[in-house]
Amino acid sequence: MRQPAPDFTNAFLATLGVLLFMGLLTAAALWGWAGVAFGALGFDRIAQPLARRARR
């Protein structure tokens, strides 16, 4: 007679939780970097005409 397969449900759920946390953390970090980059680009677009006027 064969032995029943071990129940790995708890290990799977724990690993899934860790992977989901790391995935969301990575997405948040990338979104943060993109937000900073676009914010800096927008500020540069606004500041360039002001700097040209100040030089004149």
C-alpha positions as a LaTeX table, in Angstrom:
\begin{tabular}{lrrr}
\hline
Residue & $x$ (\AA) & $y$ (\AA) & $z$ (\AA) \\
\hline
Met1 & 0.00 & 0.00 & 0.00 \\
Arg2 & 1.26 & 3.51 & $-0.89$ \\
Gln3 & 1.80 & 6.20 & 1.69 \\
Pro4 & $-0.21$ & 9.42 & 1.27 \\
Ala5 & 1.59 & 12.43 & $-0.15$ \\
Pro6 & 2.80 & 14.97 & 2.41 \\
Asp7 & 0.72 & 18.12 & 2.84 \\
Phe8 & 2.81 & 21.09 & 1.70 \\
Thr9 & $-0.06$ & 23.61 & 1.80 \\
Asn10 & 1.35 & 25.68 & 4.68 \\
Ala11 & 4.84 & 25.79 & 3.16 \\
Phe12 & 3.36 & 26.83 & $-0.19$ \\
Leu13 & 1.26 & 29.60 & 1.35 \\
Ala14 & 4.20 & 30.92 & 3.36 \\
Thr15 & 6.45 & 30.97 & 0.28 \\
Leu16 & 3.70 & 32.59 & $-1.80$ \\
Gly17 & 3.33 & 35.30 & 0.85 \\
Val18 & 7.05 & 36.04 & 0.80 \\
Leu19 & 7.16 & 36.14 & $-3.02$ \\
Leu20 & 4.08 & 38.37 & $-3.18$ \\
Phe21 & 5.59 & 40.74 & $-0.63$ \\
Met22 & 8.88 & 40.95 & $-2.54$ \\
Gly23 & 7.05 & 41.49 & $-5.85$ \\
Leu24 & 4.96 & 44.32 & $-4.44$ \\
Leu25 & 8.01 & 45.86 & $-2.79$ \\
Thr26 & 9.87 & 45.76 & $-6.11$ \\
Ala27 & 6.93 & 47.34 & $-7.94$ \\
Ala28 & 6.70 & 50.09 & $-5.32$ \\
Ala29 & 10.44 & 50.77 & $-5.56$ \\
Leu30 & 10.33 & 50.97 & $-9.36$ \\
Trp31 & 7.28 & 53.25 & $-9.27$ \\
Gly32 & 9.10 & 55.46 & $-6.77$ \\
Trp33 & 12.14 & 55.76 & $-9.00$ \\
Ala34 & 9.96 & 56.51 & $-12.02$ \\
Gly35 & 8.07 & 59.17 & $-10.05$ \\
Val36 & 11.28 & 60.84 & $-8.96$ \\
Ala37 & 12.67 & 60.75 & $-12.52$ \\
Phe38 & 9.49 & 62.25 & $-14.04$ \\
Gly39 & 9.28 & 64.84 & $-11.28$ \\
Ala40 & 12.87 & 65.92 & $-11.88$ \\
Leu41 & 12.27 & 66.07 & $-15.64$ \\
Gly42 & 9.16 & 68.20 & $-15.11$ \\
Phe43 & 11.00 & 70.55 & $-12.76$ \\
Asp44 & 13.82 & 70.88 & $-15.29$ \\
Arg45 & 11.32 & 71.78 & $-18.04$ \\
Ile46 & 9.85 & 74.49 & $-15.80$ \\
Ala47 & 13.20 & 75.80 & $-14.54$ \\
Gln48 & 14.92 & 76.20 & $-17.94$ \\
Pro49 & 12.78 & 79.11 & $-19.21$ \\
Leu50 & 13.07 & 80.82 & $-15.84$ \\
Ala51 & 16.85 & 80.48 & $-15.92$ \\
Arg52 & 16.97 & 81.93 & $-19.46$ \\
Arg53 & 14.97 & 84.95 & $-18.34$ \\
Ala54 & 17.23 & 85.48 & $-15.34$ \\
Arg55 & 20.35 & 85.50 & $-17.55$ \\
Arg56 & 19.04 & 88.30 & $-19.76$ \\
\hline
\end{tabular}
